[in-house]
Amino acid sequence: KSAINCSRRKPQVKQLIGFHIQHSFIMEASPEIWIEKYRPKNLSEVVGQQDVVERLHSYVTTKALPHLLFTGPAGVGKTTCAVALAREMFGSTWSMNFRELNASDERGIDVVRTQIKQFARTAPLGDATFKILFLDEADALTQDAQAALRRTMENYAETCRFVLSCNYSSKIIDPIQSRCAIYRFRPLTDEAICEEMARIAKIEGITIDEKAYSAITYVSLGDMRKAINALQGAAIVSNIVTAENVFAITSNAKPEEITGLLKWCLEGDFETAERMLRTLMYDKGIAPNELLNQLYREISRSETLDRRLKVDLIDHLGETDFRLSEGADADIQMDAMLARFVRSGMK
């Protein structure tokens, strides 16, 4: 009532109330993000990591847990397994005995001395004998922060178990690695991704074209998060998911377009290759780095290219990638790469 009375006196307050009502309606009407909607709630629902899941199940059975280090590429189930492990380990009190931190947000020694240490030294709640602290992207921590973390892991091992997640275990210092049981998550197979896509499609009432399955596995590269995002994006456009929609939504070139670009270069047709490059970069909005990655995949997997030619082409890709990372002009460097491809093909 006071808000309504205030809105009668002040038009700007009335507009603000109207905005909040409209904003709330939009938020309620917006579709749920599928990567969260279909995130596994327990270990048995995790796909593509059977060996890891079996070993984690043994911890739940014995109610004992060492420090863990999950390593592997993005989107393969590291965070999902950590949360599912806590759910099964602690039951109804899991949210009180589990905390997730992302090291890429705060990567210095202060976060170890304050947030991590404060959580680790407090007693667990309920029937739990210890708590779990999940530190995502732990390879982003500085060397000093990792050294401080090692001491914290030692001092509070009785009340807290640490689960560290990283893309590259080589960036984690040896003293931490030696204190953890290391689990290596591999990229998901095409079969595992297709099976999950079919399950989601059945629940959502959408149809996936046969070629769209290949398109989703091509753009996802074993990353389930990318696959589900690609499926949801294509499903918003149409209830029938096609390969065309998948490539358009994810801003990826079709495999045949990459093959054609490479073919024109090796045949010496620089002008046609350049026109194709312009179409991909400007008409379709594909980033230069993404084109480099797709060209690398095509070249490295090719069984028809001569070995010496393949070596030259990958060398040119590496040089272009380095120059772009140093801030060189993308148009000039991409054209220069095509020119080097043409020269290698003419040899």
NUVEX-640798 format. One record per residue (C-alpha): residue in one letter; x, z negated, y. Coordinates in steps of 0.02 Angstrom, whole numbers, plus 50000, padded with zeros to 5 digits. Last residue first. Layout:
% residues N
AXZY...
//
This chain:
% residues 347
K527725269648644M526155276148731G525155260948670S526425248948745R526335258148910V524435257548910F524435238848872R525665236249016A524475245449133L523015235049070M524015219249109A524415225749283D522565228549313M522205210549260Q523615204149370I523095213749524D521265208649512A521665190349472D522835187449620A524205175049568G523835156449571E525115149649447S523795149049309L523485167649339R525335171249317F525385161449154D523865170249082T524585187249129E526245183349043G525365176948887L524265192348876H525775203848894D526665194648752I525095196148647L525115214948676D526955216748632V526795206848470K525265217048418L526225233248451R527655227148341R526445222748200D525505239248209L523655236548242T522435239348098E522195221548035S521575214748201R521325195948208S522685192548336I522165207148446E520315203248451R520555184548478Y521845187648614L520675199848700Q519295186848697N520435173548771L521055185348906L519255190048948E518825171648965N520305169149081P519735183749190A517995176249212I516495186449156G515265190149297K514315203949208D514375216849349Y515985209949424M517195205649283L516455215549139T516055231049242R517755230449330L518635229649162M517645244549099R518125254549252E519955249749223A519875255049040T519125271749091E520515274649219F521915268949102D521505281248963G523185280048872E522455279048697L523055260948683C522145256348843W520535265048791K520545256048623L520815238948702L519325240948817G518275247748673T518695232948560I518265220848701E516615229748727E516285229848539P516525211048533K515195208648668A515855201148829N515415183048860S514435175849005T513575162648893I511805167648942A512155186348934F513045185548766V511635175348689N510275186248767E511015202248693A511245193948524T509385190548518V508365174548518I506505178048499N505535164848596S506265172748754V507285167948908I507225149248875A507725152448694A509345160948751G509885145548849Q509365133948708L510365143948579A511905145048690N511845126348724I511685122948537A513185134048497K514265127048636R513945109348576M514275114448395D516025120848438G516705131248293L517165145948406S515505144848500V515455162648569Y515695171348401T514615159048302I513185162048424A513385181048420S513425181348230Y511805171348224A511065182848357K511325197748243E510025190948122D508765187948262I508315169648288T506475165448298I505805150448393G504625136448341E505685122148409I505815113348239K506195129548145A507445135048277I508345118348266R508545119848077A509105138048087M510405133748219E511055119448110E511275131047960C512105144348069I513345131548135A513795125047961E513985142847893D515095148148039T516265133747997L516505119148115P518185116848197R519195103048110F519135084448145R520735075148105Y520495056648070I521965045048103A521905026848049C522655018048199R524095006248235S525445019348205Q524585031348325I524645018248463P526515015048444D526805034048431I526125038248604I524565049148610K524895066548681S525345073248508S523585068448451Y522875083148549N520995084348580C520755065548593S519625051448537L520115033248520V519095020548422F519665002948462R519114987648365C518734971648460T518624952948426E520074949948307A521124964648369Y521184957048544N523044954648571E523664969848476M522454982548547T522764975548720R524644977648699R524424995848647L523254998848793A524604993348915A525795006348841Q524415019448849A524115015449032D525965017149071Q526035034048982T524525040149080L522845041548994A522135059248975D522535059048788A521185045748771E519845058848798D518495046548742L518865028048724F517605020048606L517635001048611I516904993148455K516454974748440F516934961948308T516164949648185A514394955948215D512964944248170G512274943948348L513454946948492P515334949948490A516494938248586T517304943948749R519154948948747A518914967548719F517634970348857Q518714962548994K520284970948929I519494988248935Q518704986349106T520114977349197R521894979349134V521564995749044V520635003249193D522054997749306I523375007049203G522745023849260R521595036749179E519925033449261D518705047749238S519745056949107A519845041049004N517985041348965L517305024448915E516035020348780R515495002748739F514794995648578N514294977848535M512734976948643S512144994548596W512404990948411T511314975248407S509914983348306G511084989048167F512904983948192M513894995248073E512595009048057R512365011248243A514235008948277L514685022548152A513365034148227V514125031648400A515895035448339C515325050048231T514405058048377T515905055948491K517045065148368G515755078048311V516535095448326G516125099048508A517875098648579P519405101548470G520175088248357T520785070448351F519875054348308L521015039048310L520335023248229H520765004748241P520334996548075L518544992948019A517784981147893K515914979647855T516334984947675T514904997447663V515045003147845Y516915005947823S516595016147665H515385027147762L516805031747880R517795038947733E516325049447675V515975055547852V517755061547876D517745071647715Q516015079047752Q516415085047928G515335100847942V513695092347984V513345074548042E511615068947984S512315056947853L513305047847987N511785042048084K510865046848243P511425065048243R511285073548414Y509755084848409K508925079048571E510595076248656I511285093848628W509505100148651I509345095048833E507535090048858P506405102148950S505925098949133A504135093449163E504555075149187M505985079149307I504885091249404F503505078449421S504735065249480H505395077149614Q503635080849676I503215062249687H504895058649769F504685072849894G502925067049940I503565049549973L504935056750085Q503695067550179K502615052250212V504145042750270Q504535056950392P502745056450458K502945038350515R501405028150559R500265034050420S501765033950301C502035015450336N500255011550284I500545021650123A502195012650087S501384995750121K500005000050000
//
